Amino acid sequence: GFEVTRQELMFVPGVVKGIGYAVNFFSKKGDKIVIQPPVYHPFRRVIEGNGRRVLANNLVYTEGKGYEMNLDELRRLCREHRPAMMILCNPHNPIGIQWPQETLREVGEICREYGVTVVSDEIHGDLVLHGKPHYPFAACSDACAEVAVTFGAPSKTFNIPGLVSSWCVIKNPALRKDFYEWMEVNEFSAPTFVSTIGAEAAYRNGSRWLAEAMTYIEGNIDMVRTYLRDNLPQVGM
């Protein structure tokens, strides 16, 4: 349900590489960048390795409810620390949550209010379990679209990371124009022919394979849940 035009789309040679390009382009050394631990560890590495500072908005765990974003703390951090960027994991790795649309809309409002660019890693968007939908951050509201730099790829979904066929979508022309020109002149956005053929084959013809893979993965999850319930009830899942 995410409508994208050709000019909004660009090749990147990997999602983490794309995040690194965005960190270097949209922030400067010493700037603060928000992440939401526990989260995919390269987020921290790409921030600190490029001379930026991590600003942690830790997720909140509640027994019986699981993990949630601390939106009040996010607002406080943006107001008091004025970060240049937030790296959003949507769906969230490693917790396995597809963030609700209402939560994403609130993130968009907060970040637009304080001028924070949101880099949204959506590489697991095609792997949301049990028929639940994926909500692309940039599609949740006008505020989200205004601040969003979205990265995704067929690599996780179809197990083709070696083909290096990731993508970036930016809806806001004010964010997109200079960044895409910078990517182009440095040839960061120049795919190999294998990248384009692999991505197109996966997205056009991979739906039957993906449906079978998802059924298999969901069966493994059910097996683990049953085993823990019957043998290790003290371990949560």
C-alpha positions in Angstrom: 0.0 0.0 0.0 3.0 2.3 -0.2 2.7 4.3 -3.4 6.2 5.3 -4.8 7.1 7.2 -7.9 10.3 6.5 -9.9 11.9 9.8 -8.9 11.4 8.9 -5.2 13.3 5.7 -5.5 17.0 5.0 -5.6 19.3 2.0 -5.4 21.7 1.7 -2.5 24.4 -1.0 -2.0 23.0 -2.3 1.3 20.7 -1.0 4.0 23.4 -0.4 6.6 25.6 1.3 3.9 22.5 3.5 3.1 22.1 4.4 6.7 25.8 5.3 6.8 25.4 7.6 3.7 22.4 9.3 5.4 24.3 9.8 8.6 27.2 11.4 6.7 24.9 13.6 4.5 22.2 14.7 7.0 24.3 15.2 10.1 27.7 16.5 11.0 30.4 15.3 13.5 29.3 15.8 17.1 25.6 15.7 16.2 23.3 13.4 18.3 21.3 10.6 16.7 18.4 8.8 18.4 18.2 5.0 18.5 15.8 2.8 20.5 17.6 0.0 22.3 17.5 -3.0 22.4 18.1 -2.6 18.6 20.2 -3.9 15.8 23.8 -3.2 16.8 25.1 -1.6 13.6 22.9 1.4 14.3 25.2 2.3 17.2 28.4 1.4 15.3 27.6 3.5 12.3 26.7 6.6 14.5 29.8 6.4 16.7 32.2 5.3 13.9 31.3 8.4 12.0 31.9 10.8 14.9 28.3 11.3 15.9 26.8 10.7 19.4 24.2 8.1 20.3 21.1 9.4 22.1 19.2 6.4 23.5 15.5 6.3 23.8 15.2 2.9 25.4 12.1 0.8 24.7 9.9 0.2 27.7 9.1 -3.4 28.7 5.9 -4.2 30.6 4.9 -7.7 31.7 2.0 -8.9 29.7 2.3 -6.1 27.1 5.8 -6.5 25.8 7.9 -3.6 24.5 6.6 -0.1 23.6 8.2 3.1 22.5 8.6 5.8 25.1 7.1 8.6 23.2 7.2 11.1 26.1 10.9 10.5 26.5 11.4 10.8 22.7 9.8 14.2 22.8 11.9 15.3 25.8 15.1 14.1 24.1 14.2 16.0 20.9 13.3 19.1 22.8 16.3 19.2 25.1 19.1 17.7 22.9 18.0 18.7 19.4 19.2 15.5 17.6 19.8 15.8 13.9 18.4 12.3 13.2 16.5 9.3 14.5 17.2 5.8 13.2 13.9 3.9 13.4 13.7 0.1 13.1 10.3 -0.7 11.6 9.6 -3.6 12.1 11.9 -3.6 15.1 14.9 -5.9 15.2 15.4 -7.9 17.5 12.0 -7.6 19.2 9.9 -8.5 16.2 7.3 -5.7 16.6 5.5 -4.0 13.7 5.0 -0.6 15.3 1.3 0.5 15.3 0.3 3.3 12.9 -0.6 5.5 15.8 2.8 5.2 17.3 4.5 5.9 14.0 2.3 9.0 13.4 3.3 10.3 16.8 7.0 9.8 16.0 6.4 11.7 12.7 4.8 14.6 14.6 7.5 14.8 17.2 10.3 14.7 14.7 8.8 17.2 12.3 8.2 19.6 15.2 11.9 19.5 16.2 13.4 19.2 12.7 14.7 15.6 13.1 15.2 13.5 10.0 13.9 9.9 10.5 15.9 7.1 8.8 13.5 4.1 8.8 15.1 0.7 8.3 12.2 -1.4 6.9 14.2 -4.4 5.6 11.9 -6.8 7.5 8.7 -5.3 6.2 7.9 -8.2 3.9 8.3 -10.7 6.8 5.6 -9.6 9.2 4.1 -12.8 10.7 0.6 -14.4 10.7 -0.9 -12.2 8.0 -0.4 -8.9 9.8 0.3 -5.8 7.7 3.5 -3.8 7.5 3.1 -0.1 8.0 5.8 1.9 6.1 6.7 4.9 8.3 6.5 7.4 5.4 3.0 6.2 4.5 1.5 6.8 8.0 0.9 10.6 7.7 2.0 13.8 6.0 4.4 14.5 8.9 6.0 11.1 8.6 6.5 11.6 4.8 8.0 15.0 5.4 10.9 13.7 7.6 11.3 10.1 6.3 14.3 8.5 4.6 13.2 4.9 4.1 15.5 1.9 3.4 14.5 -1.6 2.4 15.7 -4.6 0.3 14.6 -8.0 -1.0 17.8 -9.4 0.6 16.2 -10.6 3.9 12.9 -11.6 2.4 14.3 -13.7 -0.5 17.7 -14.6 0.9 19.7 -12.8 -1.8 22.0 -10.4 0.2 24.9 -11.4 -2.1 23.2 -9.7 -5.0 23.3 -6.3 -3.2 20.0 -4.9 -4.2 18.7 -2.5 -1.5 16.7 0.6 -2.1 15.9 4.1 -0.7 12.6 6.0 -0.9 12.3 9.7 0.0 8.9 11.3 -0.5 9.9 14.9 0.4 11.7 16.7 -2.5 13.5 19.0 0.0 15.2 15.9 1.6 15.5 14.0 -1.6 17.1 16.3 -4.2 20.5 17.0 -2.8 20.9 13.6 -1.2 20.1 11.7 -4.4 22.4 14.0 -6.4 25.2 13.4 -3.9 24.6 9.6 -4.1 24.6 9.8 -7.9 27.8 11.9 -8.5 29.7 9.6 -6.1 28.2 6.5 -7.9 26.9 5.1 -4.6 23.6 4.6 -6.4 25.0 2.7 -9.4 23.8 -0.9 -9.3 25.3 -3.9 -11.1 23.0 -5.6 -13.6 22.7 -8.6 -11.3 21.3 -6.3 -8.5 18.5 -5.0 -10.7 17.6 -8.4 -12.3 17.6 -10.1 -8.9 15.4 -7.5 -7.2 13.0 -7.4 -10.1 12.8 -11.2 -10.2 12.2 -11.5 -6.5 9.5 -8.8 -6.3 7.7 -9.8 -9.5 7.8 -13.6 -9.2 8.6 -14.4 -5.6 5.2 -14.3 -3.9 4.5 -18.0 -4.0 8.0 -18.9 -2.6 7.5 -16.2 0.1 4.1 -17.6 1.1 5.6 -21.0 1.5 8.6 -19.7 3.4 6.4 -17.7 5.8 4.3 -20.8 6.5 7.5 -22.7 7.4 8.8 -19.9 9.6 5.4 -19.6 11.4 5.5 -23.4 12.0 8.9 -23.1 13.6 7.6 -20.3 15.9 4.6 -22.5 16.9 7.0 -25.3 17.7 9.2 -23.2 19.9 6.1 -21.8 21.7 4.8 -25.3 22.4 8.1 -26.5 23.6 8.6 -23.6 26.0 5.1 -24.0 27.4 5.6 -27.7 28.0 9.2 -27.8 29.1 10.5 -24.4 30.1 7.4 -22.4 31.3 9.8 -20.0 33.2 11.1 -18.7 29.8 9.0 -16.0 28.2 8.6 -15.6 24.4 
